[in-house]
Amino acid sequence: MNDLILIILNVFGFVIIGYVIQKLKIFPNYLVKWFDFTSFNVLLPLALITYFWKIEFPNIPIVNLMFSFFGAGIIVFAICFFISLIFLKFKIDNCALMGLGSCFGNSVALGIPLMYSVLGPTQSMPYMILVFFHGFIHFTYTTVIIEGYRNRNSSYLLIILKTIYGLFKNIVLFGMFIGITLNFSSINPPKTLGLFLDMLAIFALPAVLISLGMALSNFKVSQYVNFSLLLTSLKNFAHPFIAFILAKYIFIMSPTLIFIITLAAALPSGSQTYYFSYRYNAIKEIISANIVISTFVSFITIPIILFLFGY
C-alpha cells in the first residue's frame, strides 16, 4: 500500500502542482510557455533517447501485444462513432473526433512517467512499443475518415501519406527513433555524455507532468459535459475492460503484459485529441471538457487498477 501511495504521489502529485500553479497564475505566461516547450521538446526527447539507447529490448509477442491494445481501442472507437452517429445525430467527421476522444490516451505526458514509476525502464519497454505506434494507428484512420468525408474527391493514399508525414515531425517519436537507432548500432554513449543524459532524464518526467497539469488548467469544462461523460466512460472504463479481456482471454498473455495493456488502455484522453478538434474546428468544447474530466477520473481509476494487479 505504501508503494501504491508513493507511485500516486510521484505521478499525479506533479500534475496537480502544475494545475494549481497555472490556475493561480504564479508565473507569467512567457515562463509557462518556455517551461512547456523545454519539457516536451528538449527534456522528454533527450530522456527517450537515453532510455531507448541503453535498454535491452525484451523478447515478447509483439503482434499479440499490438492486437490486444489497439484492437480494444478500435472497438471503443467504433462504439463511440456509432453512438454519436445514430443516437446523437452527429456528422461523420464529428463522430470520428468523438471516437478518437474515446480511445486515444495520454500515453506520453502521463503514461510514460506512470509506467516508469510502476515498472522501471526495462519492464516498461513493451509499453514504449505501444507509445511508438499509438499516433500512427489512431491518427491515420481518424484522419482518413474525416478527410474522406470532408474532401470526397481527394485521394485516400495522399491523405494517408500526409498523415504519416505529420507524425514523423513529432519530436517524441523522433527521440524514440534516434534512441532505437543508436541501440541497434551498438554504439555505447561516452561516459560523460551518458551521465549528462541520465541527469536530464531524472528531471524530464516530473517536468512533463507539471507541464501537463498546466495545460489541463487551460481546458474548460463547459455545458457539453454530458457528451464528455460519454467519452470519459468509454475511455476510462470500457477501454481498459475490453483490453484486459483481449489480453487475458483471447491472446492469453503474461501477467505483466496484461497489466501493461490494461493500464495503457486506462490512461485518460490525451491532449492531442483537442489539437485534432482544433485543427478541424469541430466539437472543441466537448473534447476539451473530456480531457479534464477523463484526467481527474483517472486519479481514481488508475490507482484501483494498480491495487487490483498488486502494485
Protein Blocks (a to p, Z undefined) as FASTA:
>chain_A
ZZmmmmmmmmmmmmmmmmmmmmnomacfklmmmmmmmmmmmmmmmmmmmmmmmpccdddd
fklmmmmmmmmmmmmmmmmmmmmmmmnopafklmmmmmmmmmmccfklmmmmmmmmmnom
mlmmmmmmmmmmmmmmmmmmmmmmmmmmmmmmbcfklmmmmmmmmmmmpmklmmmmmmmm
mmmnopacdfklmmmmmmmmmmmmmmmmmmmmmmmmmpccdfklmmmmmmmmmmmmmmmm
mmmmmmmmmnopafklmmmmmmmmmpccdfklmmmmmmnopaklmmmmmmmmmmmmmmmm
mmmmmmmnoZZ
